[in-house]
Amino acid sequence: MTPDLTIGVVGPHDLVERVMLMGHAAAPLPCRLVAAAYRDEQEAPDKVTRLGPGVDACLFASPVPYDLARRSGVLTMPATYVQLGGAALVAALAKAALDTRLDPQRVSIDVVSRADVEEAYTDLGIPAADVHNRDEPGATGTIAAFHERLARQGTTTGALTCLPAVAERLHTAGVPVIRIRPTSAAVRTALHTAALLGAHHRLEESQLTVVLVEVPTLREPVRRAAPRYWRDELRLSLHRLLVQEANRINATVWPIDDHSYLVTATRGSIAAATDGFRVLPFAARIRDELGLAVEVGVGMGRTTHDAESHARAALARTQAGKQAQGFAVDREGRALIPAPRMPPTGANSLKPKGVEVLARLAAKLEGGDTVVDAEGAGKMLGVTPRTARRLLRTLVDEGLAWPLPPNRTPQPGRPRQLYRLIVEKLGPR
């Protein structure tokens, strides 16, 4: 029996509680709801991260937390949000009409698009010429300031906001405010969409995927001067490494011939191992530990034969020197080229993350030494070696560090990868 879908519900406490009370009965498929409530929309990316990889889909309270999570790059699963236009906006306008302090024709509205605002006003037969609208995402303080400025100037009589934190600030400032709350129908529709997205995502993640790995060094003719056992030892080491990697992602490995291997896995496991098909699977570790360059093709299909055929087509693209991305072919035979990750926005994006990490490491370096490894960097930053290794690779990608040859030691295990930090990039200290 297929386990229930898991949907993460990300939003303010009142909406999350409302969705949880409606329960999985509102969804078209059996599902489990996991609450991720916040006090401010800026917490949305962190809430998504805390939900972890076990979530099949995310449901956001409005477009604002959805957009914040998307821009921060933490959305690794399909997501949708509750629509706040239409009936929700009309209900808020009805409340505004009953409030003697507010004139619905002279209000400011956030989050809801201008098209939705004009449609609602047209349906009600009310002119919207003096209605001020802000649908761009932004910090709570920025959006609250937008409403408050218009009210203080006398341009508006009050505000209609979709964000509870903004409503709280405006109420404290003495600005008349009405919350735009989603209707029950809008919540049910959003749950329905989230469940369908999650089910489709789960099917996609379990899709059969084949990875072909070829080693040009082993494909070349044997030189007479080369020892005969050299290739056998290299093949054995490579096969052992691929088996270790395959076990980590619940895949299987089969040698095809003297210079190539076939790995059978699922789309989800390969996506996790390749940062969403952005980096070649297995290639970095093979290069670091064995000093070998490999050619890789990834293919998906409804059958093993289809997946392998698509993997061979992808491998041919790699061998032809086509762009690095596009090494995977989907089950329709099309090159799978993922969109680049969106950089974070807001105040934290004014300074690149790599520069912040480099500055923290430089502050703890002693004796002018600028060479570190993952374990040492982890102790300086207060993170695990695995996280430190990822941060050091970020520094390399941003030109703030150089990878040095692995420090091979007689002890068994993975050799230490050293990095030379380019502290000169920080400027005078």
Secondary structure in CASP SS format (residue, H / E / C, confidence):
PFRMAT SS
TARGET T0000
AUTHOR 0000-0000-0000
METHOD secondary structure of the structure
MODEL  1
M C 1.00
T C 1.00
P C 1.00
D C 1.00
L E 1.00
T E 1.00
I E 1.00
G E 1.00
V E 1.00
V E 1.00
G E 1.00
P E 1.00
H H 1.00
D H 1.00
L H 1.00
V H 1.00
E H 1.00
R H 1.00
V H 1.00
M H 1.00
L H 1.00
M H 1.00
G C 1.00
H H 1.00
A H 1.00
A H 1.00
A C 1.00
P C 1.00
L C 1.00
P C 1.00
C E 1.00
R E 1.00
L E 1.00
V E 1.00
A E 1.00
A E 1.00
A E 1.00
Y E 1.00
R C 1.00
D C 1.00
E H 1.00
Q H 1.00
E H 1.00
A H 1.00
P H 1.00
D H 1.00
K H 1.00
V H 1.00
T H 1.00
R H 1.00
L H 1.00
G C 1.00
P C 1.00
G C 1.00
V C 1.00
D C 1.00
A E 1.00
C E 1.00
L E 1.00
F E 1.00
A C 1.00
S C 1.00
P H 1.00
V H 1.00
P H 1.00
Y H 1.00
D H 1.00
L H 1.00
A H 1.00
R H 1.00
R H 1.00
S H 1.00
G C 1.00
V C 1.00
L C 1.00
T C 1.00
M C 1.00
P C 1.00
A E 1.00
T E 1.00
Y E 1.00
V C 1.00
Q C 1.00
L C 1.00
G C 1.00
G C 1.00
A H 1.00
A H 1.00
L H 1.00
V H 1.00
A H 1.00
A H 1.00
L H 1.00
A H 1.00
K H 1.00
A H 1.00
A H 1.00
L H 1.00
D C 1.00
T C 1.00
R C 1.00
L C 1.00
D C 1.00
P C 1.00
Q C 1.00
R C 1.00
V C 1.00
S E 1.00
I E 1.00
D E 1.00
V C 1.00
V C 1.00
S C 1.00
R H 1.00
A H 1.00
D H 1.00
V H 1.00
E H 1.00
E H 1.00
A H 1.00
Y H 1.00
T H 1.00
D H 1.00
L H 1.00
G C 1.00
I C 1.00
P C 1.00
A C 1.00
A C 1.00
D C 1.00
V C 1.00
H E 1.00
N E 1.00
R E 1.00
D C 1.00
E C 1.00
P C 1.00
G C 1.00
A C 1.00
T H 1.00
G H 1.00
T H 1.00
I H 1.00
A H 1.00
A H 1.00
F H 1.00
H H 1.00
E H 1.00
R H 1.00
L H 1.00
A H 1.00
R H 1.00
Q C 1.00
G C 1.00
T C 1.00
T C 1.00
T C 1.00
G C 1.00
A E 1.00
L E 1.00
T E 1.00
C C 1.00
L C 1.00
P H 1.00
A H 1.00
V H 1.00
A H 1.00
E H 1.00
R H 1.00
L H 1.00
H H 1.00
T H 1.00
A H 1.00
G C 1.00
V C 1.00
P C 1.00
V E 1.00
I E 1.00
R E 1.00
I C 1.00
R C 1.00
P C 1.00
T C 1.00
S H 1.00
A H 1.00
A H 1.00
V H 1.00
R H 1.00
T H 1.00
A H 1.00
L H 1.00
H H 1.00
T H 1.00
A H 1.00
A H 1.00
L H 1.00
L H 1.00
G H 1.00
A H 1.00
H H 1.00
H H 1.00
R H 1.00
L H 1.00
E H 1.00
E H 1.00
S C 1.00
Q C 1.00
L E 1.00
T E 1.00
V E 1.00
V E 1.00
L E 1.00
V E 1.00
E E 1.00
V C 1.00
P H 1.00
T H 1.00
L H 1.00
R H 1.00
E C 1.00
P C 1.00
V C 1.00
R C 1.00
R C 1.00
A C 1.00
A C 1.00
P C 1.00
R H 1.00
Y H 1.00
W H 1.00
R H 1.00
D H 1.00
E H 1.00
L H 1.00
R H 1.00
L H 1.00
S H 1.00
L H 1.00
H H 1.00
R H 1.00
L H 1.00
L H 1.00
V H 1.00
Q H 1.00
E H 1.00
A H 1.00
N H 1.00
R H 1.00
I C 1.00
N C 1.00
A C 1.00
T E 1.00
V E 1.00
W E 1.00
P E 1.00
I C 1.00
D C 1.00
D C 1.00
H C 1.00
S E 1.00
Y E 1.00
L E 1.00
V E 1.00
T E 1.00
A E 1.00
T E 1.00
R H 1.00
G H 1.00
S H 1.00
I H 1.00
A H 1.00
A H 1.00
A H 1.00
T C 1.00
D C 1.00
G C 1.00
F C 1.00
R C 1.00
V C 1.00
L C 1.00
P C 1.00
F C 1.00
A H 1.00
A H 1.00
R H 1.00
I H 1.00
R H 1.00
D H 1.00
E H 1.00
L H 1.00
G C 1.00
L C 1.00
A C 1.00
V C 1.00
E E 1.00
V E 1.00
G E 1.00
V E 1.00
G E 1.00
M E 1.00
G C 1.00
R C 1.00
T C 1.00
T H 1.00
H H 1.00
D H 1.00
A H 1.00
E H 1.00
S H 1.00
H H 1.00
A H 1.00
R H 1.00
A H 1.00
A H 1.00
L H 1.00
A H 1.00
R H 1.00
T H 1.00
Q H 1.00
A C 1.00
G C 1.00
K C 1.00
Q C 1.00
A C 1.00
Q C 1.00
G C 1.00
F C 1.00
A E 1.00
V E 1.00
D C 1.00
R C 1.00
E C 1.00
G C 1.00
R C 1.00
A E 1.00
L E 1.00
I C 1.00
P C 1.00
A C 1.00
P C 1.00
R C 1.00
M C 1.00
P C 1.00
P C 1.00
T C 1.00
G C 1.00
A H 1.00
N H 1.00
S H 1.00
L C 1.00
K C 1.00
P C 1.00
K H 1.00
G H 1.00
V H 1.00
E H 1.00
V H 1.00
L H 1.00
A H 1.00
R H 1.00
L H 1.00
A H 1.00
A H 1.00
K H 1.00
L C 1.00
E C 1.00
G C 1.00
G C 1.00
D C 1.00
T C 1.00
V E 1.00
V E 1.00
D C 1.00
A H 1.00
E H 1.00
G H 1.00
A H 1.00
G H 1.00
K H 1.00
M H 1.00
L H 1.00
G C 1.00
V C 1.00
T C 1.00
P H 1.00
R H 1.00
T H 1.00
A H 1.00
R H 1.00
R H 1.00
L H 1.00
L H 1.00
R H 1.00
T H 1.00
L H 1.00
V H 1.00
D H 1.00
E C 1.00
G C 1.00
L C 1.00
A E 1.00
W E 1.00
P E 1.00
L C 1.00
P C 1.00
P C 1.00
N E 1.00
R C 1.00
T C 1.00
P C 1.00
Q C 1.00
P C 1.00
G C 1.00
R C 1.00
P C 1.00
R E 1.00
Q C 1.00
L C 1.00
Y E 1.00
R E 1.00
L E 1.00
I C 1.00
V H 1.00
E H 1.00
K H 1.00
L H 1.00
G C 1.00
P C 1.00
R C 1.00
END
